[in-house]
């Protein structure tokens, strides 16, 4: 029986709308732990990583707010994820804002790197999260973690465990993008990652997009990480997110993506982020997140 360890990361320093720190609790309240057990998994909940409160802090550099504190939290997450894999557990990381991905991905990357293996990355998000302190219009670090995993910055996050990049761009895929900052577009185009925008999903269908993404993420790798930002889903289905953008993927497109991820048998870690119960409706977004996690981990219609 495969073992799963749930890691809460109530990080909300990467953006300005409060409430996303309650995301891990919302997902737990939506029944994640018990639901995973119904699929036959042994589940251990590691609780939440400690995160400092913004009320205690000064944001520091206006171009990368709270970067030191976010880096400290991501370092803690990276070490816990690494240890989780070392102990034979499959890690599920619950955000918090998406800046925690720099830590989650660093821990997984380091574990496989130490064993001479590379990994792919499937980043499912309305946004590219590819800004740097030099390009970001807001200075909010939750718009920078994809850049960090690729070694593009910010440097403290990019250099967790003392090396960069954590993933090679040819094995990194962004699915569902529809809201990119002007200067960020150039970074995305020059990064070498593969991008499937909402237009591509509209034209080709989620099945074809997922099939292509899995092939790219698995080529020459030991598997892939899925980082799923709930704002990729249309706000009619997932209202409880920090940065909602109209025109997202549907309920069924999200489940199809995750079902195909499960069929591949190659996912080595899962991350669900940006759930904000303060602006949600009856915990709808967290309930959807639980359903998507179950689809990614083997729940089938028949």
TAURGI-V588100 format. One record per pair of residues at least 12 apart in sequence whose C-alpha atoms are under 8 Angstrom apart, sorted by the first residue. I is the first residue (numbers start at 0). J is the second residue. D is the distance in Angstrom with one decimal. If there is no record, write none. Layout:
[[I | J | D] [I | J | D]]
This chain:
[[0 | 39 | 6.9] [0 | 40 | 6.1] [0 | 41 | 6.8] [1 | 40 | 5.6] [1 | 41 | 6.4] [1 | 88 | 7.3] [1 | 89 | 7.6] [2 | 40 | 5.8] [2 | 41 | 4.7] [2 | 42 | 5.9] [2 | 43 | 7.7] [2 | 87 | 7.1] [2 | 88 | 4.9] [2 | 89 | 6.1] [3 | 40 | 6.7] [3 | 41 | 6.1] [3 | 42 | 4.9] [3 | 43 | 6.2] [3 | 88 | 5.1] [3 | 89 | 4.6] [3 | 90 | 6.0] [3 | 91 | 7.2] [4 | 42 | 5.9] [4 | 43 | 4.8] [4 | 44 | 5.6] [4 | 45 | 6.6] [4 | 83 | 7.0] [4 | 88 | 5.8] [4 | 89 | 6.0] [4 | 90 | 5.1] [4 | 91 | 6.2] [5 | 42 | 7.5] [5 | 43 | 6.3] [5 | 44 | 4.7] [5 | 45 | 5.8] [5 | 46 | 7.3] [5 | 90 | 6.1] [5 | 91 | 4.9] [5 | 92 | 6.1] [5 | 93 | 7.4] [6 | 44 | 6.6] [6 | 45 | 5.4] [6 | 46 | 6.0] [6 | 47 | 6.2] [6 | 48 | 7.4] [6 | 90 | 7.1] [6 | 91 | 6.1] [6 | 92 | 4.9] [6 | 93 | 6.1] [7 | 23 | 5.4] [7 | 45 | 7.4] [7 | 46 | 5.7] [7 | 47 | 4.2] [7 | 48 | 6.1] [7 | 92 | 6.0] [7 | 93 | 4.9] [7 | 94 | 6.5] [8 | 20 | 7.7] [8 | 23 | 6.9] [8 | 47 | 5.6] [8 | 48 | 5.4] [8 | 49 | 7.7] [8 | 50 | 7.8] [8 | 76 | 7.6] [8 | 92 | 7.0] [8 | 93 | 5.7] [8 | 94 | 5.0] [8 | 95 | 5.6] [8 | 99 | 7.0] [9 | 21 | 6.3] [9 | 22 | 6.8] [9 | 23 | 6.4] [9 | 47 | 6.8] [9 | 48 | 7.1] [9 | 49 | 7.8] [9 | 50 | 6.7] [9 | 93 | 7.7] [9 | 94 | 5.7] [9 | 95 | 4.5] [9 | 96 | 7.7] [10 | 50 | 6.1] [10 | 69 | 7.8] [10 | 72 | 7.8] [10 | 94 | 6.6] [10 | 95 | 4.5] [10 | 96 | 5.8] [10 | 98 | 7.9] [10 | 99 | 6.9] [11 | 95 | 5.8] [11 | 96 | 5.5] [12 | 52 | 7.8] [12 | 53 | 6.5] [12 | 64 | 7.7] [12 | 65 | 6.2] [12 | 68 | 8.0] [12 | 69 | 6.7] [12 | 96 | 7.7] [12 | 140 | 7.9] [13 | 64 | 7.1] [13 | 65 | 7.2] [13 | 69 | 7.2] [13 | 96 | 6.3] [13 | 97 | 7.5] [13 | 98 | 5.9] [13 | 139 | 5.3] [13 | 140 | 4.6] [13 | 141 | 4.6] [13 | 142 | 7.8] [14 | 96 | 7.2] [14 | 139 | 5.2] [14 | 140 | 6.8] [14 | 141 | 6.0] [15 | 139 | 7.6] [16 | 241 | 6.3] [18 | 275 | 5.3] [18 | 276 | 6.6] [18 | 277 | 5.6] [19 | 94 | 7.5] [19 | 95 | 5.2] [19 | 96 | 6.2] [19 | 240 | 7.7] [19 | 241 | 7.1] [19 | 273 | 6.0] [19 | 274 | 5.7] [19 | 275 | 4.3] [19 | 276 | 7.1] [19 | 277 | 7.9] [20 | 94 | 7.1] [20 | 95 | 4.9] [20 | 96 | 7.4] [20 | 275 | 7.5] [21 | 95 | 7.2] [21 | 274 | 7.8] [21 | 275 | 6.6] [21 | 276 | 6.7] [22 | 93 | 7.2] [22 | 94 | 5.9] [22 | 95 | 5.7] [22 | 272 | 7.5] [22 | 273 | 7.0] [22 | 274 | 4.8] [22 | 275 | 5.6] [22 | 276 | 6.5] [22 | 285 | 7.6] [23 | 47 | 8.0] [23 | 93 | 5.3] [23 | 94 | 5.9] [23 | 95 | 6.9] [23 | 274 | 8.0] [25 | 274 | 7.9] [25 | 276 | 6.5] [25 | 282 | 6.9] [25 | 285 | 5.9] [26 | 93 | 7.9] [26 | 285 | 4.9] [26 | 286 | 6.8] [26 | 288 | 7.1] [26 | 289 | 6.6] [29 | 282 | 7.3] [29 | 285 | 6.1] [29 | 286 | 5.2] [29 | 289 | 6.9] [30 | 286 | 7.8] [30 | 289 | 7.2] [31 | 289 | 5.5] [32 | 44 | 7.8] [34 | 293 | 7.5] [35 | 293 | 6.7] [38 | 297 | 7.3] [38 | 298 | 6.9] [48 | 72 | 7.4] [48 | 75 | 7.3] [48 | 76 | 7.0] [49 | 72 | 7.3] [50 | 72 | 6.3] [51 | 68 | 7.2] [61 | 138 | 5.8] [62 | 132 | 4.9] [62 | 133 | 6.9] [62 | 135 | 7.0] [62 | 137 | 7.2] [62 | 138 | 4.2] [62 | 139 | 7.6] [63 | 132 | 5.4] [63 | 138 | 4.5] [63 | 139 | 6.0] [63 | 140 | 5.8] [63 | 153 | 8.0] [64 | 138 | 5.7] [64 | 139 | 5.9] [64 | 140 | 6.6] [65 | 140 | 7.9] [66 | 140 | 7.1] [66 | 155 | 8.0] [67 | 155 | 7.9] [69 | 98 | 7.4] [69 | 99 | 7.7] [70 | 102 | 7.9] [70 | 155 | 6.5] [70 | 156 | 5.8] [72 | 99 | 7.6] [72 | 102 | 7.6] [73 | 98 | 8.0] [73 | 99 | 5.6] [73 | 100 | 7.7] [73 | 101 | 6.3] [73 | 102 | 4.0] [73 | 103 | 7.2] [73 | 156 | 7.7] [74 | 102 | 5.7] [74 | 159 | 6.6] [75 | 102 | 7.5] [76 | 99 | 7.7] [76 | 102 | 5.3] [76 | 103 | 6.0] [76 | 106 | 7.4] [77 | 102 | 4.5] [77 | 103 | 5.3] [77 | 104 | 7.3] [77 | 105 | 5.6] [77 | 106 | 4.0] [77 | 107 | 7.5] [78 | 106 | 5.9] [79 | 106 | 7.4] [80 | 103 | 6.3] [80 | 106 | 5.1] [80 | 107 | 6.5] [81 | 106 | 4.6] [81 | 107 | 6.0] [81 | 109 | 7.1] [81 | 110 | 5.7] [84 | 107 | 7.6] [84 | 110 | 7.2] [85 | 110 | 7.5] [89 | 267 | 6.7] [89 | 268 | 6.1] [90 | 267 | 7.8] [90 | 268 | 5.3] [90 | 269 | 6.5] [91 | 268 | 6.2] [91 | 269 | 4.9] [91 | 270 | 5.6] [91 | 271 | 7.7] [92 | 269 | 6.3] [92 | 270 | 4.6] [92 | 271 | 6.4] [93 | 270 | 6.0] [93 | 271 | 5.2] [93 | 272 | 5.9] [94 | 270 | 7.6] [94 | 271 | 6.1] [94 | 272 | 4.2] [94 | 273 | 6.1] [94 | 274 | 7.2] [95 | 272 | 5.6] [95 | 273 | 5.6] [95 | 274 | 6.9] [96 | 141 | 6.2] [96 | 272 | 5.8] [96 | 273 | 4.8] [96 | 274 | 7.8] [97 | 141 | 5.0] [97 | 142 | 7.6] [97 | 144 | 7.0] [97 | 228 | 7.1] [97 | 272 | 5.7] [97 | 273 | 6.2] [98 | 140 | 6.0] [98 | 141 | 4.2] [98 | 142 | 7.3] [98 | 143 | 6.9] [98 | 144 | 5.2] [99 | 141 | 8.0] [99 | 144 | 7.6] [100 | 144 | 6.1] [100 | 145 | 7.8] [100 | 226 | 7.3] [100 | 270 | 7.6] [101 | 144 | 5.2] [101 | 145 | 7.3] [101 | 147 | 6.3] [101 | 148 | 6.0] [101 | 156 | 6.3] [101 | 157 | 7.4] [102 | 156 | 7.8] [102 | 159 | 7.6] [103 | 270 | 7.8] [104 | 148 | 7.0] [104 | 165 | 7.3] [104 | 224 | 7.5] [105 | 148 | 7.3] [105 | 159 | 6.6] [105 | 160 | 7.3] [105 | 165 | 6.2] [107 | 224 | 7.9] [107 | 268 | 7.4] [108 | 165 | 5.7] [108 | 166 | 7.2] [109 | 160 | 7.3] [109 | 165 | 7.6] [111 | 221 | 7.9] [116 | 220 | 6.6] [116 | 221 | 6.2] [117 | 166 | 7.3] [117 | 219 | 7.4] [117 | 220 | 4.9] [117 | 221 | 6.1] [118 | 166 | 6.5] [118 | 170 | 7.4] [118 | 216 | 7.4] [118 | 217 | 7.5] [118 | 220 | 4.9] [118 | 221 | 5.6] [118 | 222 | 5.5] [118 | 223 | 5.3] [118 | 224 | 7.5] [119 | 166 | 6.6] [119 | 167 | 7.5] [119 | 170 | 4.7] [119 | 171 | 5.7] [119 | 215 | 7.7] [119 | 216 | 4.3] [119 | 217 | 6.1] [119 | 220 | 6.3] [119 | 221 | 7.9] [119 | 222 | 6.0] [119 | 223 | 4.2] [119 | 224 | 6.4] [120 | 166 | 7.1] [120 | 170 | 6.4] [120 | 171 | 4.7] [120 | 172 | 6.2] [120 | 216 | 6.0] [120 | 223 | 5.1] [120 | 224 | 4.9] [120 | 225 | 6.2] [120 | 226 | 7.7] [121 | 171 | 6.0] [121 | 172 | 4.9] [121 | 173 | 6.2] [121 | 174 | 7.4] [121 | 212 | 7.3] [121 | 216 | 6.9] [121 | 223 | 6.9] [121 | 224 | 6.1] [121 | 225 | 4.9] [121 | 226 | 6.3] [122 | 171 | 7.6] [122 | 172 | 6.0] [122 | 173 | 4.8] [122 | 174 | 6.2] [122 | 225 | 6.1] [122 | 226 | 4.9] [122 | 227 | 6.2] [122 | 228 | 7.9] [123 | 173 | 5.8] [123 | 174 | 4.8] [123 | 175 | 6.1] [123 | 176 | 7.9] [123 | 225 | 7.5] [123 | 226 | 6.1] [123 | 227 | 4.8] [123 | 228 | 6.0] [123 | 231 | 6.5] [124 | 173 | 7.0] [124 | 174 | 6.3] [124 | 175 | 5.5] [124 | 176 | 5.8] [124 | 227 | 6.5] [124 | 228 | 5.1] [124 | 229 | 7.2] [124 | 230 | 6.4] [124 | 231 | 4.5] [125 | 174 | 7.9] [125 | 175 | 5.4] [125 | 176 | 4.3] [125 | 177 | 5.3] [125 | 178 | 6.0] [125 | 228 | 7.7] [125 | 230 | 6.0] [125 | 231 | 4.4] [125 | 232 | 7.9] [125 | 244 | 7.1] [125 | 247 | 7.2] [126 | 142 | 7.8] [126 | 175 | 7.9] [126 | 176 | 5.3] [126 | 177 | 6.4] [126 | 178 | 5.3] [126 | 179 | 5.8] [126 | 231 | 7.8] [127 | 142 | 7.5] [127 | 145 | 7.2] [127 | 173 | 7.1] [127 | 176 | 6.4] [127 | 178 | 7.7] [127 | 179 | 6.3] [127 | 183 | 7.9] [127 | 187 | 7.4] [128 | 141 | 6.8] [128 | 142 | 4.1] [128 | 143 | 4.7] [128 | 144 | 5.9] [128 | 145 | 5.3] [128 | 146 | 6.7] [129 | 142 | 6.4] [129 | 143 | 5.1] [129 | 144 | 6.8] [129 | 145 | 5.3] [129 | 146 | 4.5] [129 | 147 | 7.9] [129 | 183 | 6.2] [129 | 186 | 6.8] [129 | 187 | 6.5] [130 | 142 | 5.8] [130 | 143 | 4.8] [130 | 146 | 6.4] [130 | 183 | 5.4] [130 | 186 | 7.5] [131 | 143 | 5.8] [131 | 146 | 6.9] [131 | 151 | 7.3] [131 | 152 | 5.7] [131 | 153 | 5.9] [132 | 152 | 7.7] [132 | 153 | 6.4] [134 | 182 | 6.0] [134 | 183 | 6.6] [135 | 180 | 7.9] [135 | 182 | 7.9] [135 | 183 | 7.6] [136 | 180 | 7.9] [144 | 156 | 7.8] [147 | 164 | 7.7] [148 | 163 | 7.4] [148 | 164 | 5.9] [148 | 165 | 5.2] [148 | 166 | 6.4] [149 | 163 | 7.0] [149 | 164 | 4.6] [149 | 165 | 6.0] [149 | 166 | 5.9] [149 | 167 | 6.8] [149 | 168 | 6.8] [150 | 163 | 5.0] [150 | 164 | 4.2] [150 | 165 | 7.0] [151 | 164 | 7.9] [168 | 190 | 6.7] [168 | 191 | 5.2] [168 | 192 | 4.5] [168 | 193 | 7.6] [169 | 191 | 6.2] [169 | 192 | 5.6] [169 | 193 | 7.1] [169 | 215 | 7.1] [169 | 216 | 7.8] [170 | 192 | 7.2] [170 | 193 | 8.0] [170 | 215 | 5.4] [170 | 216 | 4.4] [170 | 217 | 7.1] [170 | 218 | 7.0] [171 | 192 | 5.3] [171 | 193 | 6.3] [171 | 215 | 7.4] [171 | 216 | 6.0] [172 | 192 | 5.9] [172 | 193 | 4.7] [172 | 194 | 5.8] [172 | 195 | 7.6] [172 | 212 | 6.2] [172 | 215 | 7.5] [172 | 216 | 7.0] [173 | 192 | 7.5] [173 | 193 | 6.2] [173 | 194 | 4.8] [173 | 195 | 6.1] [173 | 196 | 7.9] [174 | 194 | 6.2] [174 | 195 | 4.9] [174 | 196 | 6.2] [174 | 197 | 7.8] [175 | 195 | 6.2] [175 | 196 | 4.9] [175 | 197 | 5.0] [175 | 200 | 7.4] [175 | 231 | 6.0] [175 | 247 | 7.1] [175 | 248 | 7.0] [176 | 194 | 7.6] [176 | 195 | 6.9] [176 | 196 | 4.6] [176 | 197 | 6.0] [176 | 231 | 7.5] [177 | 196 | 6.1] [177 | 197 | 6.0] [177 | 244 | 7.9] [177 | 246 | 8.0] [177 | 247 | 7.8] [178 | 244 | 7.4] [195 | 208 | 7.1] [197 | 246 | 7.8] [197 | 247 | 7.1] [197 | 248 | 7.6] [205 | 252 | 6.0] [205 | 255 | 7.3] [205 | 256 | 6.8] [206 | 255 | 7.0] [206 | 256 | 7.1] [209 | 256 | 6.0] [209 | 259 | 7.1] [209 | 260 | 8.0] [210 | 259 | 7.7] [213 | 260 | 7.4] [213 | 263 | 7.7] [217 | 265 | 7.6] [221 | 265 | 7.5] [222 | 265 | 4.6] [222 | 266 | 5.7] [222 | 267 | 6.2] [223 | 265 | 6.3] [223 | 266 | 5.1] [223 | 267 | 5.8] [223 | 268 | 7.4] [224 | 266 | 5.8] [224 | 267 | 5.7] [224 | 268 | 5.0] [224 | 269 | 6.0] [224 | 270 | 7.9] [225 | 266 | 7.0] [225 | 268 | 6.5] [225 | 269 | 5.0] [225 | 270 | 6.2] [226 | 269 | 6.1] [226 | 270 | 4.7] [226 | 271 | 6.3] [226 | 272 | 7.8] [227 | 269 | 7.7] [227 | 270 | 5.9] [227 | 271 | 5.0] [227 | 272 | 6.4] [228 | 271 | 6.0] [228 | 272 | 5.0] [228 | 273 | 5.9] [229 | 271 | 7.1] [229 | 272 | 6.3] [229 | 273 | 6.0] [229 | 274 | 6.5] [229 | 284 | 7.6] [229 | 288 | 7.3] [230 | 242 | 6.6] [230 | 243 | 5.6] [230 | 244 | 7.1] [230 | 247 | 7.8] [230 | 273 | 7.1] [231 | 244 | 7.9] [231 | 247 | 5.6] [231 | 248 | 6.3] [232 | 247 | 4.8] [232 | 248 | 4.7] [232 | 249 | 6.0] [232 | 250 | 7.2] [232 | 253 | 7.2] [233 | 245 | 5.8] [233 | 246 | 5.7] [233 | 247 | 3.8] [233 | 248 | 5.5] [233 | 249 | 6.2] [234 | 247 | 7.3] [236 | 249 | 7.2] [236 | 250 | 6.6] [236 | 283 | 7.7] [236 | 284 | 7.2] [237 | 279 | 7.7] [237 | 283 | 6.7] [237 | 284 | 4.7] [237 | 287 | 7.5] [238 | 278 | 7.0] [238 | 279 | 5.4] [238 | 280 | 6.9] [238 | 283 | 7.6] [238 | 284 | 6.4] [239 | 274 | 5.8] [239 | 275 | 4.9] [239 | 276 | 5.7] [239 | 277 | 7.2] [239 | 278 | 5.0] [239 | 279 | 3.7] [239 | 280 | 6.9] [239 | 282 | 7.7] [239 | 283 | 7.5] [239 | 284 | 5.5] [240 | 273 | 5.6] [240 | 274 | 5.0] [240 | 275 | 5.1] [240 | 276 | 7.9] [240 | 278 | 7.2] [240 | 279 | 7.4] [240 | 284 | 7.7] [241 | 273 | 6.2] [241 | 274 | 7.2] [241 | 275 | 6.2] [253 | 291 | 7.0] [254 | 290 | 7.9] [254 | 291 | 5.8] [254 | 294 | 6.3] [257 | 291 | 6.3] [257 | 292 | 7.5] [257 | 294 | 5.4] [257 | 295 | 4.4] [258 | 294 | 5.0] [258 | 295 | 5.4] [258 | 296 | 8.0] [258 | 297 | 7.2] [258 | 298 | 7.8] [258 | 299 | 7.5] [259 | 295 | 7.6] [260 | 295 | 5.8] [261 | 294 | 6.9] [261 | 295 | 4.7] [261 | 296 | 5.6] [261 | 297 | 5.6] [262 | 297 | 7.6] [269 | 292 | 8.0] [271 | 288 | 7.1]]
